[in-house]
Amino acid sequence: MGVNLKRSNYAYKYPFERIASYAAAVASKYADPSLVKALDFGFGGGRHLKVLSDLGYNTYGIDVTEDAIDTAYYNFGENFIPREKLSIDNIMEHPIYPEGYFDVILSVGVLWALGYEQMLAFLDRLIPLMKENGYLIANFRTKFDDLYVSDSNKAHGKEDRKHRMALEGGGGVNDAYVPQFNHIWAFLDINDLKRLMKQYGMTIEMLERYDRYYDNVECISYWCVAARKG
Ligand SMILES: C[S@@+](CC[C@H](N)C(=O)[O-])C[C@H]1O[C@@H](n2cnc3c(N)ncnc32)[C@H](O)[C@@H]1O
């Protein structure tokens, strides 16, 4: 993809609560989380790196944005995770970790944000990095989301306001991150999600739909998932 972004004053300092609770539930399955290698793929400002490290995981991060490590250190203090465990890399270009390296891979706000094909390409990269019985903790965008435009609308060439916003990468609080990529996001219904997880040999263990209303109007709707490999 060759994209390198710069970001300053990253605003998301607090974690996505459902994701944090899944990370805690998964941690409790292990006798000693410090022996559990956990990767935050697309760690951004580091808010879920912080969760993983607070839970005692042996925590790693990858992000393509060139100032992501500095932003995470700005948010959470110098070296809350050793620098050598954080890398600025495009996971599509550099397979920097060997297959089966991680027990847990967390990814929030990344998989769905560049469109369906890219989501599959990310999963093609990420799932082999996980050990058998490892966990994927991730969010996906649901079709209850106000930015989702039905396939029949698209088939008829209709582009309403929501569709345009999604195409332009705008929409609610996320527009700081997406405009660089001229992609529509991936929206999944529950059966799409189940099929997707099955396709990658993953068994869903925890699943919730989480809706929030931006400015009390626009519904942003996520699936939060914890799925085991195998
Ligand atoms: C919407 S932000 C989410 C950040 C963070 N996970 C959070 O929840 O606050 C998406 C992040 O994914 C990163 N990203 C996108 N494509 C990537 C790639 N190919 N390799 C590594 N990081 C990527 C972006 O740089 C960005 O920081």
The ligand as a Gaussian input file, in Angstrom:
#p B3LYP/6-31G(d) Opt

LIG

0 1
 C       -8.799000       3.924000      12.858000
 S       -7.112000       3.676000      13.363000
 C       -7.358000       2.647000      14.802000
 C       -6.243000       2.807000      15.792000
 C       -6.337000       1.949000      17.068000
 N       -6.421000       0.539000      16.772000
 C       -7.477000       2.387000      17.949000
 O       -8.401000       1.600000      18.149000
 O       -7.462000       3.506000      18.448000
 C       -6.465000       2.506000      12.147000
 C       -4.974000       2.261000      12.283000
 O       -4.588000       1.194000      11.417000
 C       -3.303000       1.481000      10.891000
 N       -3.096000       0.705000       9.650000
 C       -3.854000       0.747000       8.535000
 N       -3.351000      -0.054000       7.587000
 C       -2.241000      -0.636000       8.116000
 C       -1.269000      -1.561000       7.611000
 N       -1.352000      -2.043000       6.366000
 N       -0.246000      -1.974000       8.414000
 C       -0.164000      -1.471000       9.672000
 N       -1.046000      -0.570000      10.199000
 C       -2.072000      -0.156000       9.437000
 C       -3.387000       2.999000      10.669000
 O       -2.111000       3.592000      10.587000
 C       -4.166000       3.473000      11.882000
 O       -3.338000       3.852000      12.966000

